[in-house]
Structures are given as structure tokens and as C-alpha cells.
Amino acid sequence: MSLVEKVVRDSDRVKAERLVLRLEALAKFLRLTDPYLPDGELVAAHTLVERAGTRLALSRDHTVVALAGSTGSGKSSLFNALARLKLSPVGVRRPTTGAAHACVWGPLEPANQLLDWVGVLPRQRFIRESALDADDEASLRGLVLLDLPDFDSIERGHRLEVDRLLGLVDQIVWVVDPQKYGDRILHQAYLSQFRSHADVTIVVLNQADRLTAADTEIVLTDLKRLLEDDGMTGAPVLATSAKQPGMLSDLRSALERTVAERQAALRRLGADLEAVSGQLVDMIGPPAAEDEIDRATVRQLSDALAASAGVPAVADAVAGSYRQRAVASTGWPLVRGLRRLRPDPLRRLHLGVEPTTDAVSTEVTPRTSVPEANAAQKAAVGLSVRAVASRAAAPLPEIWAPALNNAARSRAGDLSDALDRAVAKTELGMSRPPLWWRGVGLLQWLLTLIAAGGLGWLIVGYLIQLLALPDLDYPQVGAVPMPTLMLLGGLLLGLLLAVLLRPIVDWGARRARRKAEGRLRSAITEVAREYVVAPVREVLNAYAQAREALTVVRSE
């Protein structure tokens, strides 16, 4: 190898630490996306993570190279020629190799675990240890050469075995012959699918001894063109012949370099990572922030949930309860009792009732009697929930839409109870009466006492007249006796005060309604965020982390 070639090869070396980091990133990607993406889309990635972990844990001193080809390509003859032993049966017209054969250069025992994992039967394993004292064989020490079944075999089991083994080996040597080097199955079903594996692929034109030198060049040129069409640019193309040992020198040299570098396993896994991550790219699009759901969408959802939870009805009940309690506290004491006989609008909904103090405390919130949502309100909630999922899914690849939709509806069954609890636990501002109610109430009692005092004074005077006793000398205020003024003044002022307070009570009721509605909507918004928005944001967060992990996977 020239100095220039050595520098180029060194620059292309795959660092094991970097490869492990990329594999860990792929495993993280799978952990994040498994709950949300279809299983079928992630099978290849899961298989790679499992296979890579096993391969890296096995012998790194051995390189598994597979000879793959079609029926009659001379694959088994080439295997025997490279091993310089007759190990694999040779056939021409029909598939002969039904199970993979392996030849190990060096002791068999260290490679047994690797061959067990690959799936080569013990009786199909051979060694070249006895000849390793020769220089040309010692350079291949650590090579595990496999002769695979024919990929175009009429036996379906042979084809399945080929596909399985091609996913496990470190390097592939594709063996073609002058007659079938352009086979459609070879190029479409295999070579074009390994376009990212050019660094671990060698294509050999076997049986080249049947061609003249000029014809060999023509076929090699056409074969390279076909490989370029397959996306396999850069893969070495060699001419070989099992019958002429001299025509194996280029292939043996390539295998010797592969064994010496001990990079094939790492390059194969790196190529697999490139291929798998290329399939995953379509699942990840532009960045998506957790606040991708805008305020307008959340507001629409909150409005729909508020209507479903009966917030307008509760707010109206607050206003009605405020009026009733205000009139009961500030009206004439003589008619307050009649007001108290009326049912409180809030209590009818089982709201605004102070909890009883029992010896045993409980955190269970009793249900309210707020009317159940009608069909239109339930439909509005469903549309709003879907709107949240649709808004979150807008910038993401379409494959994430079902996950976001499922997340938005994941807690839909608990929404009704959560809304009822939120309404029941919301402080509606009716627990403490305003201070001015007490002041006006005391004033009304004072006016009532004055009227009662005047009435009592007049009654005493009337009784004295009936008993023919000397008349009482009533104090006069102008021309009006004091008792009469006290009676009429107390009654009229109490009535006038109640009339003057009516607009103030109405204003207070409207204010109490607005405050209660605001608090209820805040509580409903929290329910919307917890039961609808939060699960969607969990998916968006997983998407963002998966995107970062995939960036690491695709970094070289």
C-alpha cells in the first residue's frame, strides 16, 4: 500500500467510541419514539441496536466476510480456492450450497462464539490453522470466510438464509459471472439496497479466465456502470478465477487489508447506521417547541370546557346568591326571614357550602349539581381537543399526527370529573360577606328599633288615655309628635335605604359574577392544560429530544 493510500485509509477509520456514541443515540431515539410511532417503522432500527450491541461484544479480532452470489457464479469454487482446501460442494446448474460454510484462518475456538451468533452449524466450520506458518496464510489470520447459499435459489429457505446472513456479516464479496453480472434480482433486490455499504463491499467478476483480456475490460467497465446506477460508487471491482490462482491475488490482497485494518465490523455498523438513520429522517422534521400550541387554541379549548362545565350557570348562581344574601343582610329586619326561606342558588348547585369539620378528614371533593353538558357542548369540546392536536402536529411530519391526537384525547374520560372538581374547589368569593352589609344591617336594625320605640311610645300614650290618666306630654318636632316621627321616620328611612341600595346590590352582583367567572375560567384552563395540553407537550418534548438524538446518530 502506498503512503497516499495509507493516509486516505487512516482518515476513513471508524472510531469505536464514536460509533458506540451514535448507537446509544439511536437507542435513545427508539426509547423516545416507541410510545408514539408505529412499530413497523422502527423494526430496522431496533434490529440494528440489538445486532450492533451483540457484534461489538464479540471478537473484534475476527472479520466475517461472506461470499454471496447466484447459482453458477462459481462462489463455492472461489471459496475453496481462497481456503486452498475443498470445503464447500461445487455445483453448476442447480443450487448446491444449502447451508453456510465457514473457514477460519487461525484457531477455531476464539471464533466459535461469533459463528454461533452468525448461525453457522458446527459441522460446517473449518480452520486453516495448520497452514498459518506460511507467510501468505498468516496475513489472513483472523479472517472468517463464509460461503453463502445462492440468493436466487429455487429453495425459499436458501434465500431467507442469505438475507439473514447478509445482515450479520462484516463485509460482503459479491461474486458474479460474465453471463449474469447484470441480473435484475442482484442489482434491484441486493446491490441497490446496500448503497451505503460500499466501504464493506467487493464485487468480483468470477470466471474471468473464460474471457479475453479485452472482453474482461469491457465487462468490468459495464459492471462498474451498473454499480454506479445502484449507488455503489467506490466499491472495488475485481476480476477473478478459481481455476487460475494468479487471478486471485487482487482479492486476497483486499482481504488481507481488511483483516489487517480490523475495521470491517465497525464500518459495516457505521453503514447500517447511515442506512437506518436515512429511513428515520422522514419521521423527523423541523424543530418543534413545547409552546407550539398557541394561546388562541388553548383559549378556544378553555371556552369549550367552560361551557361544558356549566361555568355560565355557576356564574349566574353566584350573582343570584349575592343578591339574595345582600338583600337578606341589608333589607328590613322584619322581612329578612322571608328572604332566608328562599333556596340559595349556589347551595342548590351544592356550591358555596362551607365544609363540615369532622373528626376524620377526607380529601374527596363532593360532586356538584351543575347541569350535565348537552350534545352540542360535548361536540364543541371534541372539536377543540382535536384543534389542539392539529395545531401541535402542523409543523411535524404526518407520522406524528396520530400520536398527538391520541395524546390530546388520552385523558378525555377523566375530563368530566376533573371539570366538576375544579368548579367545586374554586373559591367563588362568597365565603365572607362584605363589611358594608354589616354596617347597613346595623343601620336597618337601628331604624327598626327607632320605629319600634316610637310605636311603643304611642301605645303607652294610648293606654294612658284609656285608663283616664293624665295625658303624656309628647315632645314636638315642629307640629309632629316625637313618637309619630320616630315611627314613620324609622319605617320610611328603612324603606328608602333598601330602595337606594338596590342599584348597589345589582352592581355588586355583577362584579361578583365577573370575579367568580374569572376564577372558574382560570381553574378550567388549568384542567385544559393538565388533561389535554400537557400530554400533547409530552409528545412534543419527546419529538424534540428524538430530533437531537437523530442528529447525533447522523453525525460522522
Secondary structure, DSSP 8 states (H G I E B T S, - for coil): --HHHHHHHHHT---HHHHHHHHHHHHHHHHHHTTTS-GGGTHHHHHHHHHHHHHHHS-SS-EEEEEEE-TTS-HHHHHHHHHTS--S---SSS----S-EEEESS-SHHHHHHHHHHT--GGGEEE-GGGTTSHHHHTTTTEEEEE---TT-SSHHHHHHHHHHHTT-SEEEEEE-TTTTT-HIIIIIIGGGGGGGGGGEEEEE--GGGS-HHHHHHHHHHHHHHHHHTT-TT--EEE--SS-GGGGHHHHHHHHHHHHHT-HHHHHHHHHHHHHHHHHGGG--S---GGGS-HHHHHHHHHHHHHHHTHHHHHHHHHHHHHHHHHHHHS-HHHHHHHHHS--HHHHTT-S------SS--------------HHHHHHHHHHHHHHHHHHHTTS-GGGHHHHHHHHHTTHHHHHHHHHHHHHHS--S-SS--HHHHHHHHHHHHHHHHHHHHHHHHHHHHHHHHTT-------EETTEEHHHHHHHHHHHHHHHHHHHHHHHHHHHHHHHHHHHHHHHHHHHHHHHIIIIIHHHHHHHHHHHHHHHHHHHHH--
